[in-house]
Amino acid sequence: MAKIGIFYASAGGNTTQIARALQEAFEVEDEACVLMEEDFDSAQQFEDFEVLFLGSSTWGQGDVHFSWVDALLEIGSENLSFEGKTVAFFGAGDSKTHGEHFCSALGKLYEVFAKRGAKVVGFTDACAYTYVASLALKDGKFCGLAIDHINESQKSRERIENWIAQLKEEV
């Protein structure tokens, strides 16, 4: 199996829940599960892995969690390549209070990594959600797993399990 790294940022714990489910399902070692605000040192850490699961909650006007900002700037300034890497995105948002930016952090991550050659997998059906707009929407699908644990917590577990099963086929 390819070497997998999980990099995520979470404020309320919902994105952490997805990261832990991925870690267990893919038997990822603890040191390969990186909480951005505590364990991330440099974008060079991404180079150690063939597969990257990248997660962020969405903040403000559709922004990534603050602990992703420096990493994304570093990727841009060093013009890092992700060719040959497979990437899947996951995160949490609030479709009612922030429906005009629902899980847009996924879309922002997508733009950075896809632009630098990553093969993106894990697209999910956006029709099962109620929201106004999202930067995560690509060709009618979300560019990863979007979770709304605030308004649709009863659907979170099934969505996570289905996405993991999908990833096991795509990775």
N, C-alpha and C positions, 0 to 999 in steps of 0.2 A: 504494500500500500504506500502511496505517496506520503511524504512528510507534511503534516498539517500543522498550521499555526492559527490560533484564534486571537484576534486583537479586537478589543471592544472597550467602549466607554458607557457608563451607566450612572444615572443619578438616583433614580427611584428603585432600581433593582430589576426592572422588567427585561432590559437587555442582558443583564447578568443571567437571568433565568434561561434565556435562549443559549447563551454561551456555555453554561453548565450542561445543558441538554446535549449540545453539540460535542462537548468534551467527553461526555460519557458514551454517546453513540459511536463516536469515531476513535475512542480510546486514546485521546490526546493527553500527553504528559502534562503535569502542572506547569512546568517551566515553559511550555509552548502555548500556554493560555495567558495572554498578556492583558492586564487591566491597564488601559492607556495612562490614567492619571497616577498610577503607582509604579508600574513595571516597565514602561516604555522609555527607552534611552535614545534611540536613533532609528531612522528609516532603514538603516543597514540591517536591522533585525528581520525585516521582511525577506531578505535574501536567503535566510536559512531554510525556507519552506517552499515546497512546490505548490501547495494548496493553501490559500488564505481564506479564512472565514472572518469577515470584518463587520463589526457592529457598532451602532451608535443610536442613542436616543436623539430625537429631534427637538431643537430649542428655538425660541424666538420666531423669526420669520423663515423657518425652515432650515436652520443652521445645524451643523454637526455639533455634538457635545464639545465643549471648550477644549478638552484634552486631546482632540484630534487636530486642532488648528496648527500647532507647530509641526506635527508629522506631515500634514498635507503641504505646508509651506516648504518643508525640507525636500519632499518628493519633487515639488515643482522647481525649486532652486537648483537641485542637484541633477535634475532631468533624469531621474532613475527610470529604468526600463522594467516592465513586468511581463515582457514577452516570455512565453513558456510557462507562465504561472496561471493556475486556475483560481478564480476568486468568486466568492459568494457573499452577499451582503445581507445583514439582518438588523432589525432595530424596532424601536417602540415609538409610538406617537399617540396623539389624542385626536380622533376624527371629529369630535363634536366641538370642542373649544378651539381647536386649531385645524379644522377641516380644510382650510385653504392652503395649508402647508403640510398635510398629513404625511408623515414619514419621509419628508423631503431630504433629510440627511442621507438617506440611502442613495438618492439621485446625485447628491454632491460627491459622495464617495465613488459612485459609478463613473462620473465624469473624469475624475482624477485617474483612476486605475485603468479604465477602458482606453482612455487617451494614450496611456503608456504601454499598451499592448496586452493587457491581461485578458484571458479568456473568461468571460463572465457566465456563470451558471446559476441556477436556482431561481429563475424568474417564476413569479406566482400570479395567479388570476386576481385581477383588481376588482372584478365584478362583485365579489362577495363582501365588499366594504362600502360604507356610506361616507363620502368625503366630498369636498368641493374641488380641490386640486392637489397635485403632488408632483414634485420634481422626480420622484422615484418611478413615475409612469413612463415606460419605454415600449412603444408599439403595442399599447393596450394592456400591458402587464407591468406589475411592479418588478423592479430589477433586483428583487430579493424578498425576504420574508418581512412583512409588515405586521406588527402586533399592536393592537389597541387594548391593552389590559385594563385601561380605565373604564371604557364603555362596553367592551366585548370580552371580558375576562373568561366567560364561559366557553369561548371559542379558541382561546390561546393554546391550550394543551394540544388539541386536535390539529391546529395549524402548524405547531412546532413539529409534532410527530409526522405529519404528512410531508413537511418540507425536508425533514431529515431523511425520510424514505426516498424522496425525489433526489436529494443530493447523493445518496449512496449509489444511485444509478448513473448520475452525471459526473461524478468525480472519479 
